[in-house]
Amino acid sequence: MRLRPTLLVLATVIALVTAVPARAQQPPPATLAINQLDAASYPGLRAVVTVLDQNGVPVPNLAQQQFQAFDGTTPLAIDSVQRAQDATLPLSVVLAIDVSGSMAGDPLNQAKQAAAQFVAALGDNDQVAVVIFNQQVTTVVPFTNDRARLTNGFAALQAGGGTALYQAVQASAYAARSFSSPRHAVVFLTDGQNDTPDTTATADGSIAAAKAAGVPVFTVGFGGQPDAQYLQALSSATSGEYLPATATNVGAVYQSIATLLRNQYVVTLKATLPADGKQASLRLVANVAAASAEATAAYQRGVAPAQPTVKPQPTAAPAATTTGGGGGSRTPLMVFSAIVLVAVAGGGGYLLMSWQRRRRLLAQQLAVTAPNPAHAAEQGVPLHSGTPLSDRGSLARGCLVALTGDNAGTRFGFGVTPIALGSDPKCEVRLEHAEEVAPRHALVWIKDGKMMLRHVGGPRRSTLVGARPVDWVILDEGDELTVGANRYRAELLTPAG
C-alpha cells in the first residue's frame, strides 16, 4: 500500500516530461517570410513578405499598424503596407517547365494542365512568361497577360532530350528580374537532375545567380526522382519554397503557389541611418491575433559617399610661415596632400569594387545564354566576327539592319560569337558618342538558332526593344531595338541567306 503514492507521483512526472516535447513540436501560431527586399532606393526600402498562420495558410487583411520594422535595434518608419492581391499591384511570374524525355506522356500533360490552371488564377494585370528546358533552354512565350496565348503555348509543348537544370534556373531567374514589376517569382517544375555537362552552369553557380537576381524561386519536385536536395537549397537561398508533387496532385500544388503569391504584402519603409554603404539587417515583425511572427533579411545601406576634396586655405604671408632657418613650414601642405590621397584612394577603391561587382554580375548573366559550341556545331553555325553582311555572304545567321543615321540600310551580320554595339571604336556596330550610349552598350549573338540580345551598358543607360527597357531578351524576327538615337531591326537569316 505504501508504494501506491510513489507510483502515482512517478506516473505524473513521466506524463509531464513526455508532454513537453509534444508541446514543443506544435507549429508556431504564425510565421513571416521576407520574399524580396529592395534597397536600391535607400533610404527607401521595399519588402515583399508572406505571413502564414499555424496551418500554413496566408493571413489576409493585415493592417499597417500590425507591422513593425527595425534596422538592428533602430526602429524604421513604415510608410505603407499594400496587399499584393490588390489588382493594381501586378506580379510577373516565369513558369519554367521541364520538357525532357522523362516527362513524356501523362506527366507532361498533367504539368501543362496545372500550369494553365495557375495562369487562370492570376489577376488581369499579372504577367507570365513560359520557359521550357530539356538539353536547351527556350522562352516559348515572353511576358504577357494574354491568357489564350499562354494556354496555346502550354498545349504545344512536347517532351524529349536531356535536362539542362542549372542553366534553366539561371535563365528563369534573370528573365523574371528583367521585367519591370513590383513583385517577381519563378515557379520551376522538374522531374530529374542536371545531365548536360557540356554547359558552363553548375549547381552552386546557378543558385548564386538566382540569389543575385533577387527573385524567389518556388520549386516543384515532380515525380519520384527529382534532385530534391538541389531544389530545396535553391528555394531556401531565394526565399521561395520547395514543394513535392505527383501527377495526381500537381494541380493542387500549383494552386497553393498561386494562393501564396496573391496573398503577400508589400511593405514600404524609410530608413533613418546614413547611406554609409555598410551591411545592415532588416527585422520585420507582424502581429497576428495574440501572437507575433518575425523574419530578418540583409541589405546594404546605400553607397558610401566619396570623401569631399578639401581646398587648401591661403596663407597670410610668406613671412608669417618662415622659420629662423629661412625655410617655410610644410605641415599644412603635407596634411592637405594626405587628405587628397585618402579621398582619391577611397574613391578609386569604390570605383574598382563597383567595376568588379558589375563584371561578376555580367559574367553570371552572360553565362545564362552563353554560346554553346557543341550545339552550334550541330547546327552548322560558324564562329565569326560580325563584319558587315556584304563582306560575309552566307556565313551569317542573323543581322541588324540600321534604320537611322548615315548608316541607314546597312546590314550587320552576327552568329554564335557576340558582336557589340557602342561608341567604342572596337565595337563591331559603331555608334556615335552620346551621353545615353555606352562604349560597349549591347551584345547580340545567335544561340540555338535564336537571336539573343544582352544590355551591358550599365544601369544609367538602357537598351529598348519596342518601347521596353531590357536586360537580356530573345529577339523575334522584325523586333526593333533602340540605343540612344539609333534604331535597328533584327532579322533571322537562313544559312544561305
C-alpha positions as CSV (number, residue, x, y, z in Angstrom):
1,M,0.0,0.0,0.0
2,R,2.9,2.4,0.7
3,L,4.1,2.1,-2.9
4,R,0.9,3.5,-4.5
5,P,1.6,7.2,-3.7
6,T,5.1,6.8,-5.0
7,L,3.9,5.2,-8.2
8,L,1.3,7.8,-8.7
9,V,3.9,10.6,-8.4
10,L,6.2,8.8,-10.7
11,A,3.5,8.4,-13.3
12,T,2.6,12.1,-13.0
13,V,6.2,13.1,-13.6
14,I,6.6,10.8,-16.6
15,A,3.4,12.3,-18.1
16,L,4.7,15.8,-17.6
17,V,8.1,15.1,-19.1
18,T,6.6,13.4,-22.2
19,A,4.1,16.2,-22.7
20,V,6.9,18.8,-23.0
21,P,8.2,17.6,-26.4
22,A,4.7,17.3,-27.7
23,R,4.0,20.9,-26.9
24,A,7.4,21.9,-28.3
25,Q,6.6,20.2,-31.6
26,Q,3.5,22.2,-32.2
27,P,3.8,24.7,-35.1
28,P,4.2,28.4,-34.2
29,P,0.9,30.4,-34.3
30,A,2.2,32.5,-37.2
31,T,5.3,32.7,-39.5
32,L,6.6,35.5,-41.6
33,A,9.0,35.3,-44.6
34,I,10.7,38.2,-46.4
35,N,10.5,37.0,-50.0
36,Q,12.1,40.1,-51.6
37,L,14.0,43.1,-50.2
38,D,14.8,46.0,-52.5
39,A,17.3,48.6,-51.1
40,A,18.2,50.2,-54.4
41,S,16.5,53.5,-53.5
42,Y,18.0,53.7,-50.0
43,P,16.9,55.2,-47.6
44,G,13.7,53.9,-49.1
45,L,13.2,50.1,-48.7
46,R,10.6,47.8,-50.1
47,A,10.0,44.3,-48.8
48,V,7.6,41.7,-50.2
49,V,6.5,39.4,-47.4
50,T,4.3,36.4,-46.7
51,V,2.5,35.9,-43.4
52,L,1.2,32.3,-42.7
53,D,-0.9,31.0,-39.8
54,Q,-0.1,27.8,-37.9
55,N,-1.7,25.8,-40.7
56,G,0.4,27.4,-43.4
57,V,-2.5,29.4,-44.8
58,P,-1.8,33.0,-45.8
59,V,-3.1,35.6,-43.3
60,P,-5.3,38.2,-45.2
61,N,-6.2,41.8,-44.3
62,L,-3.3,42.7,-42.1
63,A,-3.2,46.5,-41.5
64,Q,-0.2,48.8,-41.5
65,Q,-0.2,49.2,-37.7
66,Q,0.2,45.4,-37.3
67,F,3.8,45.6,-38.7
68,Q,6.9,46.8,-37.1
69,A,10.4,47.2,-38.6
70,F,13.9,47.6,-37.3
71,D,17.4,48.1,-38.6
72,G,19.1,46.1,-35.9
73,T,17.6,47.8,-32.8
74,T,16.8,51.1,-34.6
75,P,13.1,51.4,-35.4
76,L,12.2,52.1,-39.0
77,A,9.2,54.1,-40.2
78,I,6.7,52.1,-42.3
79,D,5.2,54.3,-45.0
80,S,2.7,51.9,-46.4
81,V,1.5,48.3,-46.5
82,Q,-0.2,47.1,-49.6
83,R,-1.9,43.8,-50.0
84,A,-0.4,42.0,-53.1
85,Q,-3.8,40.6,-54.1
86,D,-4.7,44.2,-55.0
87,A,-5.3,44.2,-58.8
88,T,-3.3,47.4,-59.1
89,L,-0.1,45.7,-57.8
90,P,1.0,43.4,-60.7
91,L,3.0,40.3,-60.4
92,S,5.4,38.9,-63.0
93,V,5.9,35.1,-62.9
94,V,8.2,32.8,-65.0
95,L,6.8,29.4,-65.3
96,A,9.7,27.1,-66.0
97,I,8.7,23.6,-67.2
98,D,10.9,20.6,-67.7
99,V,10.2,19.0,-71.1
100,S,13.0,16.4,-71.1
101,G,12.3,12.9,-72.3
102,S,11.3,11.6,-68.8
103,M,8.3,14.0,-68.8
104,A,6.8,12.4,-71.9
105,G,3.1,11.3,-71.8
106,D,0.9,11.8,-68.8
107,P,3.5,13.7,-66.6
108,L,3.8,16.5,-69.1
109,N,0.0,16.5,-69.8
110,Q,-0.6,16.9,-66.1
111,A,2.0,19.6,-65.8
112,K,0.6,21.6,-68.7
113,Q,-2.9,21.4,-67.3
114,A,-1.7,22.5,-63.9
115,A,0.2,25.5,-65.5
116,A,-2.9,26.5,-67.4
117,Q,-4.9,26.5,-64.1
118,F,-2.2,28.5,-62.4
119,V,-2.4,31.2,-65.1
120,A,-6.2,31.3,-64.9
121,A,-6.0,32.0,-61.1
122,L,-3.8,35.2,-61.6
123,G,-5.1,38.7,-61.9
124,D,-5.7,40.7,-65.1
125,N,-2.6,42.8,-64.6
126,D,-0.3,39.9,-63.8
127,Q,2.3,38.9,-66.5
128,V,3.5,35.4,-67.2
129,A,6.4,34.1,-69.3
130,V,6.9,30.4,-70.2
131,V,10.4,29.0,-70.2
132,I,10.9,25.3,-71.2
133,F,14.0,23.3,-70.9
134,N,15.5,19.9,-71.9
135,Q,19.1,20.0,-73.1
136,Q,18.4,23.5,-74.2
137,V,16.5,26.5,-72.6
138,T,13.9,28.2,-74.6
139,T,11.4,31.0,-73.9
140,V,8.3,29.9,-75.8
141,V,6.0,32.7,-74.6
142,P,7.5,36.1,-73.4
143,F,5.8,38.1,-70.7
144,T,2.2,38.6,-71.5
145,N,-1.2,38.8,-69.8
146,D,-2.9,37.2,-72.8
147,R,-4.3,34.0,-71.3
148,A,-5.2,32.5,-74.7
149,R,-1.6,32.9,-75.9
150,L,-0.3,31.3,-72.7
151,T,-2.7,28.4,-72.9
152,N,-1.8,27.7,-76.6
153,G,1.8,27.8,-75.6
154,F,1.2,25.1,-73.0
155,A,-0.7,23.0,-75.5
156,A,2.2,22.9,-78.0
157,L,4.8,21.6,-75.5
158,Q,6.4,18.2,-76.3
159,A,8.9,16.2,-74.4
160,G,12.3,14.9,-75.4
161,G,16.0,15.2,-74.7
162,G,18.1,15.8,-71.6
163,T,17.8,18.2,-68.7
164,A,19.8,21.5,-68.5
165,L,18.6,22.1,-65.0
166,Y,21.2,24.6,-63.8
167,Q,21.2,26.6,-67.0
168,A,17.4,26.8,-66.8
169,V,17.5,28.1,-63.3
170,Q,19.8,31.0,-64.3
171,A,17.7,31.9,-67.3
172,S,14.4,31.8,-65.5
173,A,15.6,33.9,-62.6
174,Y,17.1,36.7,-64.8
175,A,14.1,36.6,-67.1
176,A,11.8,37.3,-64.1
177,R,14.1,40.1,-62.8
178,S,14.3,41.7,-66.3
179,F,10.6,42.5,-66.4
180,S,9.6,45.7,-64.5
181,S,7.2,44.8,-61.8
182,P,6.9,45.3,-58.0
183,R,6.9,41.6,-57.5
184,H,8.7,38.8,-59.3
185,A,8.7,35.0,-58.9
186,V,9.8,31.8,-60.7
187,V,7.7,28.6,-60.5
188,F,10.2,25.9,-61.5
189,L,9.0,22.3,-62.2
190,T,11.3,19.4,-62.9
191,D,11.3,15.7,-62.5
192,G,15.0,15.0,-62.9
193,Q,18.6,16.0,-62.4
194,N,21.1,18.0,-64.4
195,D,22.6,15.8,-67.2
196,T,24.2,18.3,-69.6
197,P,27.9,18.5,-68.7
198,D,28.7,20.5,-71.9
199,T,27.3,23.7,-70.4
200,T,29.2,26.1,-68.1
201,A,26.4,26.2,-65.5
202,T,26.9,24.5,-62.1
203,A,24.8,23.7,-59.1
204,D,26.4,26.3,-56.8
205,G,26.8,28.9,-59.6
206,S,23.1,28.6,-60.6
207,I,21.9,29.1,-57.0
208,A,24.3,32.1,-56.6
209,A,23.0,33.6,-59.9
210,A,19.3,33.1,-58.8
211,K,20.0,34.6,-55.4
212,A,21.8,37.6,-57.1
213,A,18.7,38.2,-59.2
214,G,16.7,38.7,-56.1
215,V,13.7,36.6,-57.3
216,P,12.0,33.9,-55.1
217,V,12.1,30.5,-56.8
218,F,9.3,28.1,-55.9
219,T,10.5,24.7,-56.9
220,V,8.2,21.8,-57.7
221,G,9.9,18.4,-57.5
222,F,7.8,16.3,-59.8
223,G,7.6,12.5,-59.8
224,G,9.9,10.1,-57.9
225,Q,13.4,11.2,-58.9
226,P,13.8,15.0,-58.8
227,D,17.0,16.4,-57.4
228,A,15.2,17.3,-54.2
229,Q,18.4,18.4,-52.3
230,Y,19.3,20.9,-55.0
231,L,15.8,22.2,-55.4
232,Q,15.4,22.7,-51.6
233,A,18.7,24.6,-51.5
234,L,17.6,26.8,-54.4
235,S,14.3,27.7,-52.8
236,S,15.9,28.3,-49.4
237,A,18.6,30.6,-50.9
238,T,16.0,32.6,-52.8
239,S,13.3,32.8,-50.1
240,G,11.0,30.6,-52.1
241,E,9.6,27.2,-51.2
242,Y,10.1,23.6,-52.2
243,L,7.0,21.5,-52.9
244,P,7.0,17.8,-54.0
245,A,4.3,16.8,-56.4
246,T,2.9,13.9,-58.3
247,A,0.8,13.6,-61.4
248,T,-2.3,13.4,-59.2
249,N,-1.7,16.5,-57.1
250,V,0.5,18.8,-59.2
251,G,-2.6,21.0,-59.9
252,A,-3.2,21.5,-56.2
253,V,0.5,22.3,-55.7
254,Y,0.4,25.0,-58.4
255,Q,-2.8,26.4,-56.9
256,S,-1.2,26.6,-53.5
257,I,1.7,28.7,-55.0
258,A,-0.8,30.9,-56.8
259,T,-2.7,31.5,-53.5
260,L,0.6,32.2,-51.7
261,L,1.6,34.8,-54.4
262,R,-1.8,36.5,-54.3
263,N,-1.7,36.8,-50.5
264,Q,1.6,38.7,-50.0
265,Y,2.2,42.2,-48.6
266,V,4.4,44.9,-50.0
267,V,5.9,46.9,-47.1
268,T,7.4,50.3,-47.9
269,L,9.8,51.6,-45.3
270,K,12.0,54.7,-44.7
271,A,15.4,54.2,-43.0
272,T,17.0,56.8,-40.8
273,L,20.7,55.8,-40.7
274,P,23.0,57.5,-43.3
275,A,23.9,55.8,-46.6
276,D,27.3,54.6,-45.4
277,G,27.5,51.5,-47.7
278,K,27.6,49.2,-44.7
279,Q,25.7,45.9,-44.4
280,A,22.6,46.0,-42.3
281,S,19.8,43.7,-41.2
282,L,16.1,44.4,-41.6
283,R,14.0,42.8,-38.8
284,L,10.3,42.8,-39.7
285,V,7.6,41.9,-37.2
286,A,3.9,41.1,-37.9
287,N,1.4,41.0,-35.1
288,V,-1.2,38.4,-35.8
289,A,-4.0,38.0,-33.3
290,A,-2.3,37.5,-29.9
291,A,1.0,36.3,-31.4
292,S,3.8,37.8,-33.4
293,A,6.0,36.5,-36.2
294,E,9.3,38.0,-37.5
295,A,12.0,37.5,-40.0
296,T,15.3,39.2,-40.9
297,A,17.0,40.0,-44.2
298,A,20.3,41.5,-45.0
299,Y,20.7,44.6,-47.2
300,Q,23.3,47.4,-47.9
301,R,22.7,51.0,-46.6
302,G,23.1,52.7,-50.0
303,V,26.6,53.6,-51.2
304,A,29.1,55.4,-49.1
305,P,29.7,58.9,-50.5
306,A,33.1,59.8,-51.8
307,Q,35.2,61.9,-49.5
308,P,35.0,65.6,-50.4
309,T,38.0,67.3,-51.7
310,V,39.4,69.8,-49.2
311,K,40.7,73.0,-50.8
312,P,43.9,74.5,-49.1
313,Q,43.4,77.7,-47.2
314,P,45.5,80.6,-48.4
315,T,48.4,81.6,-46.1
316,A,48.5,85.1,-44.7
317,A,52.0,85.9,-46.0
318,P,55.2,84.1,-46.7
319,A,57.0,85.8,-43.8
320,A,54.4,84.5,-41.3
321,T,55.3,80.9,-42.1
322,T,59.1,81.2,-42.2
323,T,61.4,79.9,-39.5
324,G,64.7,81.2,-38.4
325,G,66.4,78.9,-40.9
326,G,64.5,80.7,-43.7
327,G,62.5,77.5,-44.8
328,G,58.7,77.6,-45.0
329,S,56.7,75.1,-42.9
330,R,55.4,72.2,-45.0
331,T,52.9,70.8,-42.4
332,P,49.7,72.3,-43.9
333,L,50.7,71.1,-47.4
334,M,51.5,67.6,-46.1
335,V,48.2,67.4,-44.3
336,F,46.3,68.6,-47.4
337,S,48.2,66.1,-49.6
338,A,47.4,63.3,-47.2
339,I,43.7,64.2,-47.3
340,V,43.7,64.3,-51.1
341,L,45.4,60.9,-51.2
342,V,42.9,59.4,-48.8
343,A,40.0,60.8,-50.9
344,V,41.5,59.6,-54.2
345,A,42.2,56.1,-52.7
346,G,38.7,55.8,-51.2
347,G,37.0,56.9,-54.5
348,G,39.3,54.7,-56.6
349,G,38.6,51.8,-54.3
350,Y,34.9,52.2,-54.5
351,L,35.0,52.5,-58.3
352,L,37.2,49.4,-58.5
353,M,34.8,47.4,-56.3
354,S,31.8,48.6,-58.3
355,W,33.5,47.7,-61.6
356,Q,34.5,44.2,-60.2
357,R,30.9,43.6,-58.9
358,R,29.5,44.6,-62.3
359,R,31.9,42.3,-64.1
360,R,31.0,39.4,-61.9
361,L,27.3,40.0,-62.3
362,L,27.7,40.4,-66.1
363,A,29.7,37.1,-66.2
364,Q,26.9,35.3,-64.3
365,Q,24.2,36.8,-66.6
366,L,26.0,36.1,-69.8
367,A,26.5,32.5,-68.7
368,V,22.7,32.2,-68.9
369,T,22.8,32.4,-72.6
370,A,26.5,32.0,-73.4
371,P,27.2,30.4,-76.8
372,N,27.3,26.7,-76.7
373,P,30.0,25.5,-79.2
374,A,28.7,21.9,-79.2
375,H,25.1,22.9,-80.1
376,A,26.4,25.5,-82.6
377,A,28.5,22.8,-84.3
378,E,25.4,20.5,-84.5
379,Q,23.5,23.3,-86.3
380,G,26.4,24.2,-88.6
381,V,26.6,27.7,-87.3
382,P,30.1,29.2,-87.9
383,L,32.0,31.3,-85.5
384,H,32.7,34.8,-87.0
385,S,33.5,38.3,-86.0
386,G,30.3,40.1,-87.1
387,T,31.6,42.1,-90.1
388,P,29.0,43.7,-92.5
389,L,26.9,41.2,-94.3
390,S,28.1,42.3,-97.7
391,D,31.6,41.1,-96.7
392,R,30.4,37.8,-95.2
393,G,27.9,36.4,-97.7
394,S,26.2,33.3,-96.5
395,L,28.0,32.8,-93.2
396,A,25.7,35.0,-91.0
397,R,22.7,33.6,-89.3
398,G,21.2,36.9,-88.2
399,C,21.7,40.6,-89.0
400,L,20.9,44.0,-87.7
401,V,19.5,46.5,-90.2
402,A,20.3,50.1,-89.4
403,L,17.1,52.2,-89.6
404,T,18.5,55.7,-88.7
405,G,21.6,57.8,-89.3
406,D,24.2,57.8,-92.0
407,N,24.3,54.0,-92.0
408,A,20.6,53.6,-92.6
409,G,20.1,50.4,-94.7
410,T,23.4,48.9,-93.6
411,R,23.2,45.3,-92.5
412,F,25.5,43.8,-89.8
413,G,25.7,40.1,-89.6
414,F,26.2,38.1,-86.5
415,G,26.4,34.4,-85.4
416,V,27.3,32.5,-82.2
417,T,30.2,34.9,-81.3
418,P,28.6,38.0,-79.8
419,I,29.1,41.4,-81.6
420,A,29.0,44.6,-79.6
421,L,27.1,47.9,-80.2
422,G,28.5,51.0,-78.7
423,S,30.6,54.1,-79.1
424,D,34.0,52.3,-78.6
425,P,35.8,52.2,-82.0
426,K,36.4,48.5,-81.3
427,C,32.7,47.7,-81.4
428,E,31.5,45.8,-84.5
429,V,28.5,48.2,-84.7
430,R,29.9,51.6,-84.0
431,L,27.5,54.2,-82.7
432,E,28.1,58.0,-82.4
433,H,29.3,59.1,-79.0
434,A,26.4,60.4,-76.8
435,E,25.6,60.6,-73.1
436,E,22.9,57.8,-73.5
437,V,25.3,55.5,-75.4
438,A,27.9,53.4,-73.5
439,P,31.3,52.5,-75.0
440,R,30.0,48.8,-75.0
441,H,26.3,49.1,-74.9
442,A,24.7,45.8,-76.0
443,L,25.7,42.4,-77.3
444,V,23.8,40.3,-79.9
445,W,24.5,36.8,-81.0
446,I,22.9,33.5,-82.1
447,K,22.3,30.7,-79.7
448,D,20.4,27.5,-80.7
449,G,19.1,29.2,-83.8
450,K,17.7,32.2,-81.8
451,M,18.8,35.8,-81.7
452,M,19.9,36.9,-78.3
453,L,20.4,40.5,-77.0
454,R,22.1,41.5,-73.8
455,H,22.3,45.0,-72.4
456,V,25.8,45.7,-70.9
457,G,25.7,49.5,-70.8
458,G,25.1,49.8,-67.1
459,P,22.1,50.9,-65.0
460,R,22.3,54.6,-66.1
461,R,21.6,53.7,-69.8
462,S,19.1,51.5,-71.4
463,T,18.6,49.3,-74.5
464,L,15.0,49.3,-75.7
465,V,13.2,46.5,-77.6
466,G,10.0,48.1,-78.8
467,A,9.4,50.7,-76.0
468,R,10.6,48.5,-73.1
469,P,14.0,48.5,-71.5
470,V,15.5,45.0,-71.5
471,D,18.3,43.3,-69.6
472,W,18.6,40.3,-71.8
473,V,16.0,39.0,-74.3
474,I,15.4,36.6,-77.2
475,L,14.7,38.8,-80.3
476,D,11.9,37.9,-82.6
477,E,12.0,38.4,-86.3
478,G,11.4,42.1,-87.0
479,D,12.0,43.4,-83.5
480,E,13.3,46.9,-83.4
481,L,15.9,47.8,-80.8
482,T,16.9,51.3,-79.8
483,V,20.1,52.6,-78.3
484,G,20.0,56.4,-77.8
485,A,19.0,57.9,-81.2
486,N,20.0,54.7,-83.1
487,R,17.4,52.2,-84.2
488,Y,18.0,48.7,-85.7
489,R,15.7,45.9,-86.9
490,A,16.6,42.3,-86.2
491,E,16.4,39.7,-88.9
492,L,17.0,36.0,-88.7
493,L,18.5,34.6,-91.8
494,T,18.9,31.1,-93.3
495,P,22.4,29.8,-93.7
496,A,22.2,30.5,-97.4
497,G,20.5,34.0,-96.9
